[in-house]
């Protein structure tokens, strides 16, 4: 097996986030479930966009955010995701390349626009997301480069992209290419709503040994296992996975790898501004430590530091020097 060119290759939705503050009355007026993510069609996206206050356009997408965090921590990353040949598509491509991430997925040539996520942020930092998947859900197996996958130590897959049929098939092919190349596969469950639709798929992947590293928050872990406590969910999942990582919000995070278990508290944050991308950044910190062979507890700490940096400002891409923050914390 040849040495990998990249530490992590991620496959996910290529999305531009439109982020704006709002109050609870706005959420109620538009029938939005606070703190949740919902998929919307073109008409709904346009209605919500027109009703939003002044916003910021920032490249996003769960796996792409994780890549941005990894790159900020010095990891070599590549990303596969599809945009259209339009303004937001150009914004996304520029931003991810500017972060030092390899990105050369062919653009979608049809009339479907680049995906966008409308993020409504309340004063408590909670984000309510409405996502129009657009061109990202047109990702096909033919644009997933098997050679690129074989060149990465870890293939990181975003659960959100499992929802549409076409990219789900592409992701299955990518997993097989990673296995054929002897690489690790990491998977994030992304959101509890996906478990209603694809829980059986995810459980089959875990039971079949297809996943080496699973990322879940406590709600997702409980929904996946059908139990009522986080500890019971960890007990059910950990024996089936080489590495299990469960985030618990203000209570920190837990990781289990074989007989080893580690826990960390959440890092202190002076003010929570926007929780968008906290889980993505946690995964970035953890994976950045993992690919360098750090101890389990150190990987968790790196994840906690990265997540704390993200929730202290708007947007899901790091703005501070993550390398410095991690060095200060682990010295």
Backbone as numpy.savetxt, mean C-alpha at the origin, in Angstrom:
# Nx Ny Nz CAx CAy CAz Cx Cy Cz
20.71 -18.92 -8.55 19.87 -17.73 -8.55 20.75 -16.49 -8.55
20.53 -15.60 -9.51 21.33 -14.40 -9.62 20.95 -13.37 -8.57
21.89 -12.48 -8.25 21.62 -11.42 -7.28 20.59 -10.45 -7.86
19.61 -10.03 -7.07 18.56 -9.15 -7.58 19.08 -7.74 -7.85
18.55 -7.11 -8.87 18.88 -5.73 -9.20 18.13 -4.76 -8.30
16.90 -5.16 -7.91 16.06 -4.31 -7.07 15.79 -5.02 -5.75
15.61 -4.22 -4.71 15.19 -4.78 -3.42 13.72 -5.18 -3.46
12.88 -4.30 -4.00 11.43 -4.52 -4.03 10.86 -4.07 -5.37
10.04 -4.90 -5.96 9.21 -4.52 -7.10 7.77 -4.57 -6.64
7.06 -3.46 -6.78 5.66 -3.40 -6.35 4.74 -3.31 -7.56
3.59 -3.94 -7.43 2.54 -3.83 -8.45 1.30 -3.29 -7.77
0.73 -2.23 -8.32 -0.44 -1.64 -7.69 -1.14 -0.63 -8.57
-2.15 -0.01 -8.01 -2.89 1.03 -8.71 -2.03 2.28 -8.86
-2.00 2.83 -10.06 -1.29 4.09 -10.31 -2.33 5.21 -10.22
-2.32 5.89 -9.09 -3.40 6.83 -8.76 -2.82 8.19 -8.39
-3.54 9.25 -8.74 -3.21 10.58 -8.23 -4.26 10.94 -7.19
-3.80 11.27 -5.98 -4.71 11.65 -4.90 -5.06 13.14 -5.00
-6.33 13.43 -4.82 -6.80 14.82 -4.69 -7.27 14.95 -3.25
-6.53 15.71 -2.44 -6.74 15.75 -0.99 -7.27 17.12 -0.59
-8.36 17.11 0.18 -8.94 18.38 0.65 -9.54 18.18 2.03
-9.46 19.21 2.89 -10.09 19.11 4.22 -11.61 19.21 4.10
-12.30 18.62 5.07 -13.76 18.71 5.12 -14.20 18.54 6.57
-15.49 18.72 6.82 -16.02 18.46 8.16 -16.96 17.26 8.11
-17.41 16.84 9.27 -18.29 15.67 9.33 -19.61 15.91 8.61
-20.05 17.17 8.59 -21.30 17.49 7.90 -21.18 17.22 6.41
-20.02 17.48 5.84 -19.79 17.19 4.41 -19.92 15.69 4.15
-19.32 14.89 5.03 -19.41 13.44 4.86 -20.86 12.97 4.93
-21.60 13.50 5.90 -23.01 13.10 6.05 -23.83 13.54 4.85
-23.58 14.75 4.37 -24.34 15.28 3.24 -24.20 14.41 1.99
-22.99 13.86 1.82 -22.72 13.08 0.61 -22.75 11.57 0.86
-23.22 11.17 2.04 -23.38 9.76 2.32 -22.08 8.99 2.36
-21.03 9.61 2.92 -19.71 8.99 2.96 -19.46 8.35 4.32
-18.92 7.15 4.31 -18.61 6.40 5.52 -17.24 6.82 6.03
-17.20 7.56 7.12 -15.96 8.15 7.62 -14.87 7.10 7.82
-13.70 7.38 7.28 -12.55 6.51 7.45 -12.48 5.34 6.49
-13.47 5.21 5.62 -13.51 4.06 4.70 -13.06 4.46 3.31
-12.81 3.44 2.48 -12.51 3.65 1.07 -13.60 3.02 0.25
-14.15 3.77 -0.72 -15.19 3.25 -1.60 -14.78 3.45 -3.05
-15.10 2.48 -3.88 -14.87 2.62 -5.31 -16.05 3.36 -5.93
-15.77 4.30 -6.82 -16.83 5.09 -7.43 -16.67 5.08 -8.94
-17.79 5.35 -9.62 -17.75 5.45 -11.08 -17.45 6.90 -11.48
-17.43 7.13 -12.78 -17.06 8.45 -13.29 -18.01 9.53 -12.78
-19.31 9.28 -12.83 -20.29 10.29 -12.43 -20.15 10.65 -10.95
-20.00 9.65 -10.10 -19.85 9.90 -8.66 -18.55 10.66 -8.39
-17.47 10.29 -9.07 -16.20 10.97 -8.90 -16.32 12.44 -9.26
-17.01 12.73 -10.35 -17.17 14.13 -10.78 -18.02 14.92 -9.79
-19.07 14.29 -9.25 -19.94 14.97 -8.28 -19.17 15.32 -7.02
-18.42 14.38 -6.50 -17.65 14.62 -5.28 -16.53 15.63 -5.51
-15.89 15.53 -6.66 -14.81 16.47 -6.95 -15.34 17.91 -7.01
-16.49 18.08 -7.66 -17.09 19.41 -7.76 -17.46 19.98 -6.39
-17.81 19.08 -5.43 -18.24 19.54 -4.11 -17.07 19.79 -3.15
-15.90 19.27 -3.47 -14.74 19.40 -2.59 -14.26 20.85 -2.54
-13.64 21.19 -1.40 -12.98 22.48 -1.30 -11.65 22.45 -2.02
-10.86 23.53 -1.93 -9.55 23.56 -2.56 -8.69 22.38 -2.11
-8.07 21.71 -3.06 -7.32 20.51 -2.73 -5.92 20.52 -3.29
-5.18 19.48 -2.96 -3.82 19.28 -3.47 -3.79 17.99 -4.27
-3.11 18.02 -5.41 -2.95 16.82 -6.23 -1.58 16.22 -5.95
-1.58 15.00 -5.42 -0.34 14.34 -5.02 -0.40 12.89 -5.52
0.65 12.45 -6.17 0.66 11.07 -6.65 0.49 10.11 -5.48
-0.33 9.09 -5.69 -0.60 8.13 -4.63 -0.68 6.72 -5.16
-1.60 5.94 -4.59 -1.68 4.52 -4.89 -0.92 3.78 -3.80
-1.54 2.79 -3.20 -0.98 2.14 -2.02 0.43 1.60 -2.23
0.60 0.75 -3.23 1.92 0.14 -3.45 2.94 1.18 -3.92
2.48 2.16 -4.70 3.39 3.22 -5.15 3.86 4.05 -3.96
2.96 4.30 -3.00 3.37 5.00 -1.78 4.42 4.21 -1.02
4.23 2.91 -0.95 5.22 2.06 -0.28 6.57 2.15 -0.97
6.56 2.15 -2.30 7.81 2.31 -3.05 8.49 3.63 -2.71
7.68 4.71 -2.61 8.25 6.02 -2.30 8.93 6.01 -0.94
8.29 5.36 0.04 8.91 5.24 1.35 10.17 4.41 1.32
10.13 3.30 0.59 11.31 2.45 0.47 12.47 3.21 -0.16
12.18 3.94 -1.24 13.23 4.70 -1.92 13.82 5.76 -0.99
12.96 6.39 -0.20 13.44 7.41 0.74 14.35 6.80 1.80
14.19 5.51 2.05 15.02 4.81 3.03 16.24 4.15 2.38
16.43 4.40 1.09 17.62 3.91 0.41 17.47 2.60 -0.32
16.26 2.05 -0.36 16.05 0.79 -1.08 15.94 1.04 -2.58
16.34 0.06 -3.36 16.21 0.13 -4.82 14.87 -0.48 -5.22
14.03 0.32 -5.87 12.65 -0.12 -6.12 12.27 0.03 -7.58
11.28 -0.77 -7.96 10.63 -0.64 -9.26 9.13 -0.75 -9.04
8.36 -0.19 -9.95 6.91 -0.19 -9.82 6.26 -0.52 -11.15
5.23 -1.35 -11.09 4.41 -1.66 -12.25 2.99 -1.19 -11.96
2.47 -0.32 -12.80 1.11 0.19 -12.67 0.80 0.98 -13.92
-0.47 1.13 -14.23 -0.83 1.71 -15.53 -1.56 3.03 -15.41
-1.09 4.00 -16.18 -1.74 5.30 -16.30 -2.15 5.51 -17.74
-2.96 6.55 -17.96 -3.31 6.94 -19.31 -2.38 8.06 -19.78
-2.43 8.36 -21.06 -1.62 9.43 -21.62 -2.37 10.74 -21.45
-2.48 11.18 -20.19 -3.20 12.42 -19.89 -2.45 13.19 -18.81
-3.01 14.30 -18.37 -2.30 15.17 -17.43 -1.95 14.45 -16.13
-2.94 13.78 -15.52 -2.66 13.10 -14.26 -1.69 11.93 -14.46
-1.77 11.30 -15.62 -0.82 10.23 -15.93 0.61 10.74 -15.99
0.79 11.92 -16.58 2.11 12.51 -16.65 2.60 12.92 -15.26
1.68 13.42 -14.43 2.03 13.79 -13.06 2.54 12.56 -12.30
1.79 11.46 -12.42 2.16 10.24 -11.70 3.53 9.74 -12.15
3.73 9.65 -13.47 4.99 9.13 -13.99 6.17 10.01 -13.57
5.99 11.32 -13.63 7.07 12.22 -13.22 7.40 12.02 -11.74
6.38 11.98 -10.90 6.61 11.91 -9.46 7.32 10.63 -9.06
6.92 9.50 -9.63 7.51 8.24 -9.18 8.94 8.11 -9.68
9.20 8.61 -10.88 10.57 8.57 -11.39 11.46 9.55 -10.64
10.89 10.70 -10.28 11.66 11.69 -9.53 12.07 11.17 -8.16
11.31 10.22 -7.64 11.65 9.61 -6.35 12.74 8.55 -6.47
13.20 8.31 -7.70 14.26 7.33 -7.92 13.75 5.92 -8.11
12.49 5.77 -8.47 11.87 4.46 -8.64 11.78 4.13 -10.13
12.21 2.94 -10.49 12.14 2.51 -11.89 10.67 2.31 -12.28
10.25 2.97 -13.35 8.86 2.88 -13.80 8.82 3.01 -15.31
8.46 1.93 -15.99 8.39 1.98 -17.46 7.19 1.22 -18.02
6.13 1.07 -17.21 4.92 0.39 -17.69 4.32 1.19 -18.85
3.96 0.50 -19.91 3.35 1.17 -21.07 2.03 1.83 -20.67
1.78 3.02 -21.21 0.54 3.72 -20.89 -0.65 3.04 -21.55
-1.81 3.20 -20.94 -3.05 2.68 -21.51 -3.45 3.58 -22.67
-3.75 2.99 -23.82 -4.00 3.77 -25.03 -5.48 3.97 -25.33
-6.37 3.46 -24.48 -7.80 3.64 -24.71 -8.28 4.99 -24.22
-9.60 5.11 -24.07 -10.18 6.39 -23.66 -10.46 6.47 -22.16
-9.92 5.52 -21.38 -10.11 5.53 -19.93 -9.04 6.40 -19.30
-9.40 7.39 -18.48 -8.41 8.30 -17.90 -7.64 7.67 -16.75
-6.59 8.36 -16.34 -5.78 7.94 -15.19 -6.63 7.92 -13.92
-6.36 6.96 -13.06 -7.11 6.81 -11.81 -6.85 8.00 -10.89
-7.87 8.30 -10.09 -7.70 9.34 -9.07 -8.47 8.94 -7.82
-7.96 9.38 -6.66 -8.59 9.10 -5.38 -8.92 10.42 -4.72
-10.20 10.64 -4.44 -10.64 11.85 -3.77 -10.59 11.59 -2.26
-9.71 12.31 -1.57 -9.45 12.07 -0.16 -10.00 13.24 0.66
-11.02 12.95 1.48 -11.65 13.96 2.32 -11.10 13.79 3.74
-10.41 14.81 4.24 -9.72 14.71 5.52 -10.41 15.59 6.56
-10.87 14.96 7.65 -11.51 15.70 8.74 -10.46 16.18 9.73
-10.88 17.02 10.66 -9.94 17.68 11.58 -9.21 16.70 12.49
-9.75 15.50 12.67 -9.09 14.49 13.50 -8.07 13.66 12.72
-7.84 14.01 11.45 -6.86 13.31 10.63 -7.39 12.11 9.90
-8.65 11.75 10.14 -9.23 10.60 9.45 -9.45 10.93 7.96
-9.15 9.95 7.11 -9.34 10.18 5.68 -10.43 9.27 5.16
-11.32 9.85 4.39 -12.40 9.12 3.76 -12.15 9.18 2.26
-11.96 8.02 1.65 -11.47 7.98 0.27 -12.53 7.46 -0.69
-12.61 8.11 -1.84 -13.47 7.65 -2.92 -12.61 7.53 -4.17
-12.47 6.31 -4.63 -11.48 6.01 -5.66 -12.12 5.65 -6.99
-11.69 6.35 -8.03 -12.04 6.01 -9.41 -10.82 5.33 -10.02
-10.91 4.06 -10.32 -9.74 3.28 -10.70 -9.23 3.54 -12.11
-10.11 3.97 -13.00 -9.68 4.38 -14.33 -8.74 3.40 -15.01
-7.66 3.95 -15.58 -6.73 3.14 -16.37 -6.01 2.09 -15.55
-5.90 2.29 -14.24 -5.14 1.33 -13.42 -5.74 -0.07 -13.46
-7.08 -0.15 -13.62 -7.71 -1.46 -13.64 -7.65 -2.13 -15.01
-6.99 -1.47 -15.95 -6.79 -2.06 -17.28 -5.44 -2.76 -17.40
-4.71 -2.86 -16.28 -3.39 -3.51 -16.30 -3.53 -4.97 -16.71
-2.84 -5.35 -17.76 -2.94 -6.72 -18.27 -1.62 -7.46 -18.05
-1.69 -8.78 -18.17 -0.51 -9.60 -17.97 0.59 -9.27 -19.00
0.21 -8.84 -20.19 1.21 -8.60 -21.24 2.14 -7.42 -20.92
1.71 -6.52 -20.03 2.59 -5.40 -19.67 3.34 -5.65 -18.36
3.12 -6.81 -17.76 3.84 -7.18 -16.55 5.12 -7.91 -16.96
6.23 -7.27 -16.73 7.53 -7.74 -17.21 8.10 -8.81 -16.28
8.11 -10.05 -16.76 8.62 -11.15 -15.95 10.09 -11.03 -15.62
10.87 -10.45 -16.54 12.29 -10.24 -16.28 12.50 -9.26 -15.14
11.68 -8.20 -15.12 11.75 -7.21 -14.04 11.40 -7.84 -12.70
10.39 -8.70 -12.69 10.00 -9.39 -11.46 11.14 -10.27 -10.96
11.80 -10.97 -11.86 12.90 -11.84 -11.47 14.09 -11.05 -10.96
14.14 -9.75 -11.29 15.25 -8.90 -10.87 15.04 -8.27 -9.50
13.96 -8.63 -8.80 13.66 -8.03 -7.49 13.67 -9.09 -6.40
14.25 -8.76 -5.26 14.30 -9.71 -4.15 12.91 -10.00 -3.61
12.05 -8.97 -3.60 10.69 -9.11 -3.07 9.69 -8.54 -4.07
8.65 -9.30 -4.36 7.50 -8.81 -5.12 6.44 -8.41 -4.12
6.03 -7.14 -4.17 5.06 -6.60 -3.22 3.76 -6.30 -3.95
2.67 -6.90 -3.50 1.38 -6.79 -4.18 0.36 -6.09 -3.31
-0.40 -5.24 -3.94 -1.42 -4.43 -3.27 -2.79 -5.09 -3.41
-3.45 -5.34 -2.28 -4.76 -5.98 -2.31 -5.80 -5.23 -3.12
-5.73 -3.90 -3.12 -6.70 -3.12 -3.87 -6.76 -3.54 -5.34
-5.61 -3.88 -5.92 -5.57 -4.22 -7.34 -6.11 -5.61 -7.62
-6.42 -6.36 -6.54 -7.00 -7.69 -6.71 -8.48 -7.59 -7.10
-9.09 -6.44 -6.89 -10.53 -6.32 -7.08 -10.97 -6.43 -8.54
-10.38 -5.69 -9.49 -10.79 -5.84 -10.88 -10.25 -7.14 -11.49
-10.99 -7.74 -12.40 -10.62 -9.04 -12.96 -9.29 -9.02 -13.71
-9.11 -8.02 -14.57 -7.94 -8.01 -15.46 -6.62 -7.92 -14.69
-6.43 -6.95 -13.80 -5.17 -6.93 -13.06 -5.00 -8.09 -12.08
-6.12 -8.67 -11.62 -5.99 -9.83 -10.73 -5.28 -10.97 -11.46
-5.65 -11.19 -12.72 -4.99 -12.22 -13.51 -3.52 -11.88 -13.73
-3.22 -10.60 -13.94 -1.83 -10.18 -14.12 -1.02 -10.42 -12.85
-1.65 -10.18 -11.70 -0.94 -10.38 -10.44 -0.67 -11.86 -10.18
-1.59 -12.71 -10.56 -1.35 -14.15 -10.40 -0.15 -14.58 -11.25
-0.07 -14.06 -12.48 1.07 -14.36 -13.33 2.37 -13.84 -12.72
2.29 -12.65 -12.12 3.47 -12.06 -11.49 3.95 -12.92 -10.32
3.01 -13.43 -9.54 3.37 -14.29 -8.42 4.08 -15.55 -8.89
3.59 -16.11 -9.99 4.23 -17.30 -10.52 5.63 -16.99 -11.02
5.79 -15.83 -11.65 7.12 -15.43 -12.14 8.08 -15.24 -10.98
7.60 -14.67 -9.88 8.45 -14.48 -8.70 8.85 -15.83 -8.11
7.89 -16.74 -8.02 8.20 -18.06 -7.47 9.20 -18.80 -8.37
9.01 -18.70 -9.69 9.92 -19.37 -10.61 11.34 -18.83 -10.47
11.45 -17.57 -10.09 12.76 -16.95 -9.94 13.32 -17.09 -8.52
12.56 -17.75 -7.64 13.02 -17.95 -6.27 12.96 -16.71 -5.41
12.04 -15.78 -5.74 11.92 -14.53 -4.99 10.80 -14.61 -3.96
10.84 -13.69 -2.98 9.80 -13.63 -1.97 8.59 -12.83 -2.47
7.43 -13.15 -1.90 6.20 -12.45 -2.26 5.60 -11.85 -0.99
5.40 -10.54 -1.01 4.73 -9.84 0.09 3.37 -9.35 -0.41
2.40 -9.35 0.48 1.03 -9.00 0.10 0.40 -8.16 1.21
-0.27 -7.09 0.82 -1.01 -6.30 1.80 -2.50 -6.43 1.53
-3.27 -6.67 2.58 -4.72 -6.86 2.41 -5.44 -5.58 2.03
-4.85 -4.43 2.32 -5.32 -3.12 1.87 -6.55 -2.58 2.56
-7.65 -3.34 2.59 -8.90 -2.81 3.16 -9.84 -3.96 3.47
-10.56 -3.84 4.58 -11.45 -4.92 5.01 -12.57 -5.18 3.99
-12.98 -4.15 3.23 -14.07 -4.37 2.28 -13.69 -5.40 1.22
-12.39 -5.53 0.92 -11.96 -6.50 -0.08 -12.20 -7.93 0.39
-12.21 -8.12 1.71 -12.38 -9.48 2.23 -13.79 -10.00 1.98
-14.76 -9.11 1.87 -16.11 -9.54 1.53 -16.16 -10.14 0.13
-15.33 -9.61 -0.75 -15.34 -10.06 -2.14 -14.31 -11.14 -2.42
-13.14 -11.02 -1.79 -12.01 -11.88 -2.16 -11.37 -12.61 -0.98
-12.08 -12.66 0.13 -11.53 -13.34 1.29 -11.14 -14.77 1.01
-11.96 -15.48 0.25 -11.64 -16.87 -0.06 -10.35 -16.97 -0.88
-10.17 -16.04 -1.81 -8.93 -16.00 -2.60 -7.72 -15.78 -1.69
-7.83 -14.80 -0.82 -6.71 -14.47 0.05 -6.38 -15.63 0.99
-7.42 -16.26 1.53 -7.19 -17.41 2.42 -6.55 -18.57 1.66
-6.94 -18.75 0.40 -6.35 -19.82 -0.41 -4.88 -19.53 -0.70
-4.55 -18.27 -0.96 -3.15 -17.92 -1.19 -2.30 -18.21 0.05
-2.82 -17.85 1.21 -2.10 -18.08 2.47 -1.96 -19.57 2.74
-3.07 -20.28 2.63 -3.04 -21.72 2.92 -2.14 -22.47 1.94
-2.05 -21.96 0.70 -1.24 -22.63 -0.31 0.22 -22.23 -0.29
0.61 -21.40 0.66 2.01 -21.01 0.79 2.48 -20.01 -0.26
1.54 -19.27 -0.86 1.90 -18.32 -1.92 2.44 -17.00 -1.39
2.25 -16.74 -0.10 2.65 -15.45 0.48 3.72 -15.66 1.54
4.80 -14.90 1.42 5.89 -14.99 2.39 5.76 -13.95 3.49
5.25 -12.78 3.16 5.09 -11.69 4.13 3.70 -11.11 3.95
2.88 -11.15 4.99 1.53 -10.60 4.92 1.43 -9.37 5.81
0.91 -8.28 5.24 0.64 -7.07 6.00 -0.87 -6.91 6.15
-1.32 -6.65 7.38 -2.74 -6.44 7.66 -2.87 -5.52 8.85
-3.95 -4.73 8.88 -4.25 -4.05 10.14 -5.13 -4.99 10.97
-5.39 -4.63 12.21 -6.08 -5.59 13.09 -7.49 -5.90 12.60
-8.18 -4.90 12.05 -9.52 -5.15 11.53 -9.52 -6.13 10.38
-8.56 -5.96 9.48 -8.45 -6.87 8.34 -8.09 -8.28 8.80
-7.19 -8.38 9.77 -6.79 -9.70 10.27 -7.97 -10.44 10.89
-8.78 -9.71 11.65 -9.95 -10.35 12.27 -10.98 -10.73 11.23
-11.19 -9.87 10.23 -12.15 -10.19 9.18 -11.70 -11.39 8.37
-10.40 -11.48 8.12 -9.86 -12.59 7.33 -10.03 -13.92 8.04
-9.87 -13.92 9.37 -9.91 -15.17 10.13 -11.27 -15.45 10.75
-12.15 -14.43 10.78 -13.48 -14.63 11.36 -13.49 -14.72 12.86
-12.49 -14.13 13.51 -12.44 -14.15 14.98 -12.67 -12.74 15.51
-12.82 -12.63 16.84 -13.27 -11.36 17.41 -12.18 -10.56 18.10
-10.97 -11.08 18.19 -9.88 -10.32 18.79 -8.65 -10.36 17.89
-7.83 -9.35 18.03 -6.61 -9.30 17.23 -5.67 -10.45 17.58
-5.55 -10.75 18.87 -4.65 -11.83 19.29 -5.08 -13.17 18.69
-6.39 -13.41 18.67 -6.88 -14.66 18.08 -6.57 -14.71 16.59
-6.67 -13.56 15.92 -6.36 -13.51 14.49 -4.88 -13.79 14.25
-4.03 -13.20 15.08 -2.59 -13.45 14.96 -2.28 -14.93 15.18
-2.90 -15.52 16.20 -2.68 -16.93 16.49 -3.12 -17.82 15.32
-4.19 -17.40 14.63 -4.69 -18.20 13.50 -3.82 -18.06 12.26
-3.29 -16.86 12.03 -2.55 -16.60 10.80 -1.07 -16.94 10.88
-0.45 -16.64 12.00 1.01 -16.73 12.09 1.58 -18.10 11.71
0.95 -19.23 12.11 1.53 -20.52 11.73 1.52 -20.80 10.23
0.73 -20.04 9.48 0.58 -20.28 8.05 1.51 -19.42 7.20
2.24 -18.49 7.84 3.02 -17.52 7.09 4.45 -17.45 7.62
5.44 -17.32 6.73 6.81 -17.10 7.20 6.94 -15.82 8.02
6.25 -14.74 7.57 6.26 -13.48 8.31 4.86 -12.88 8.28
4.35 -12.54 9.45 3.07 -11.85 9.58 3.29 -10.51 10.27
2.74 -9.44 9.68 2.85 -8.10 10.28 1.44 -7.55 10.45
1.08 -7.20 11.67 -0.24 -6.65 11.96 -0.08 -5.29 12.63
-0.64 -4.27 12.01 -0.60 -2.93 12.60 -1.85 -2.70 13.43
-1.68 -1.91 14.52 -2.78 -1.72 15.47 -3.01 -0.25 15.79
-2.74 0.62 14.84 -2.98 2.04 15.04 -2.20 2.59 16.21
-2.88 3.24 17.13 -2.22 3.86 18.29 -1.56 2.84 19.20
-1.95 1.56 19.06 -1.37 0.52 19.91 -0.09 -0.07 19.32
0.34 0.43 18.18 1.60 -0.03 17.61 1.42 -1.16 16.61
2.33 -2.13 16.65 2.30 -3.21 15.66 2.97 -4.45 16.21
2.61 -5.58 15.59 3.12 -6.89 15.99 3.64 -7.60 14.75
4.74 -8.31 14.88 5.23 -9.16 13.80 5.60 -10.52 14.37
5.29 -11.55 13.60 5.62 -12.92 13.99 6.32 -13.59 12.82
7.47 -14.19 13.11 8.22 -14.95 12.11 8.66 -16.26 12.75
7.94 -17.33 12.46 8.25 -18.60 13.10 7.99 -18.52 14.60
9.02 -18.85 15.38 8.89 -18.81 16.84 9.18 -17.43 17.42
9.58 -16.49 16.56 9.93 -15.15 17.03 8.74 -14.20 16.92
8.51 -13.45 17.97 7.46 -12.45 17.98 8.05 -11.13 18.49
7.69 -10.03 17.84 8.16 -8.71 18.26 6.99 -7.74 18.25
7.03 -6.78 19.14 5.99 -5.75 19.21 6.65 -4.39 19.41
6.04 -3.36 18.83 6.49 -2.00 19.07 5.28 -1.12 19.34
5.52 -0.05 20.06 4.49 0.96 20.26 4.49 1.92 19.08
3.40 2.62 18.91 3.36 3.65 17.89 4.31 4.78 18.27
4.96 5.36 17.28 5.85 6.48 17.53 5.03 7.73 17.87
5.52 8.56 18.78 4.77 9.77 19.14 4.69 10.75 17.98
3.52 11.38 17.86 3.29 12.38 16.82 2.69 13.60 17.49
3.27 14.76 17.24 2.78 15.98 17.89 1.34 16.28 17.50
1.02 16.13 16.21 -0.34 16.35 15.75 -0.61 15.46 14.56
-1.70 14.70 14.62 -2.10 13.88 13.48 -2.82 14.77 12.48
-2.24 14.90 11.29 -2.81 15.78 10.26 -3.63 14.99 9.25
-3.10 13.85 8.81 -3.74 13.09 7.74 -3.21 11.66 7.79
-4.09 10.69 8.02 -3.65 9.30 8.14 -3.51 8.59 6.80
-3.74 9.32 5.69 -3.60 8.72 4.37 -2.20 8.13 4.19
-2.14 6.86 3.84 -0.86 6.23 3.55 -0.08 5.73 4.74
-0.66 5.78 5.94 0.08 5.34 7.12 0.47 3.86 7.00
-0.46 3.03 6.59 -0.16 1.61 6.43 0.85 1.35 5.32
0.74 2.13 4.24 1.68 1.99 3.13 3.10 2.31 3.59
3.22 3.38 4.38 4.53 3.79 4.86 5.08 2.82 5.89
4.19 2.26 6.72 4.65 1.25 7.67 5.25 0.07 6.92
4.57 -0.38 5.87 5.09 -1.49 5.07 6.44 -1.13 4.47
6.60 0.13 4.04 7.87 0.57 3.46 9.00 0.45 4.49
8.74 0.95 5.69 9.77 0.87 6.72 10.13 -0.55 7.06
9.10 -1.39 7.23 9.35 -2.78 7.58 10.15 -3.48 6.49
9.73 -3.32 5.24 10.41 -4.00 4.14 11.84 -3.48 3.95
12.04 -2.18 4.18 13.38 -1.62 4.05 14.33 -2.29 5.04
13.83 -2.58 6.23 14.64 -3.31 7.20 14.79 -4.77 6.84
13.71 -5.37 6.37 13.71 -6.80 6.06 14.71 -7.14 4.96
14.73 -6.35 3.89 15.61 -6.68 2.77 17.09 -6.49 3.15
17.34 -5.75 4.22 18.71 -5.57 4.70 19.05 -6.54 5.83
18.13 -7.44 6.15 18.40 -8.46 7.14 18.35 -7.99 8.58
17.65 -6.90 8.84 17.54 -6.39 10.21 16.66 -7.30 11.07
16.81 -7.18 12.36 16.00 -7.96 13.30 14.54 -7.55 13.19
13.66 -8.47 13.58 12.23 -8.25 13.44 11.78 -6.97 14.17
12.26 -6.77 15.37 11.87 -5.58 16.14 12.35 -4.30 15.47
13.53 -4.34 14.86 14.04 -3.16 14.17 13.21 -2.87 12.92
12.79 -3.90 12.22 11.93 -3.71 11.05 10.62 -3.03 11.46
10.05 -3.48 12.58 8.82 -2.86 13.08 9.05 -1.40 13.46
10.16 -1.13 14.10 10.47 0.25 14.50 10.61 1.14 13.27
11.26 0.65 12.24 11.40 1.42 11.00 10.03 1.70 10.39
9.14 0.70 10.46 7.78 0.91 9.98 7.05 1.97 10.78
7.20 1.91 12.09 6.52 2.87 12.96 7.03 4.29 12.73
8.33 4.44 12.53 8.91 5.76 12.26 8.38 6.31 10.94
8.35 5.47 9.92 7.86 5.91 8.61 6.39 6.30 8.66
5.59 5.53 9.38 4.17 5.84 9.50 3.94 7.14 10.26
4.71 7.37 11.31 4.57 8.59 12.10 4.91 9.82 11.27
5.89 9.71 10.39 6.25 10.84 9.54 5.10 11.18 8.59
4.46 10.16 8.05 3.41 10.38 7.06 2.18 11.05 7.66
1.76 10.61 8.85 0.52 11.14 9.41 0.66 12.55 9.97
1.89 13.07 9.98 2.11 14.42 10.49 1.96 15.50 9.42
1.62 15.09 8.18 1.41 16.07 7.11 0.42 15.52 6.10
-0.09 16.37 5.24 -0.97 15.93 4.16 -0.18 15.14 3.13
-0.84 14.15 2.56 -0.22 13.36 1.50 0.42 12.09 2.00
0.57 11.13 1.09 1.04 9.79 1.46 2.46 9.51 1.02
3.20 10.54 0.66 4.61 10.38 0.30 5.47 11.12 1.33
6.61 10.56 1.71 7.42 11.19 2.78 7.94 12.57 2.38
7.97 13.46 3.37 8.50 14.81 3.17 9.76 15.05 3.99
9.91 14.36 5.10 11.11 14.49 5.94 12.17 13.49 5.50
13.34 13.57 6.08 14.45 12.66 5.78 14.26 11.38 6.60
13.65 10.36 5.97 13.36 9.12 6.70 14.64 8.42 7.15
15.67 8.46 6.34 16.93 7.82 6.74 17.41 8.39 8.07
17.37 9.72 8.17 17.83 10.37 9.39 16.95 10.03 10.57
15.63 10.02 10.37 14.71 9.70 11.45 14.93 8.28 11.96
15.13 7.35 11.05 15.37 5.96 11.45 16.72 5.84 12.17
17.74 6.52 11.65 19.07 6.45 12.27 19.02 6.99 13.71
18.28 8.07 13.91 18.17 8.63 15.26 17.45 7.66 16.21
16.46 6.98 15.67 15.64 6.09 16.51 16.37 4.79 16.84
17.19 4.29 15.93 17.81 2.98 16.12 19.27 3.06 16.56
19.78 4.24 16.76 21.21 4.34 17.13 21.46 3.78 18.53
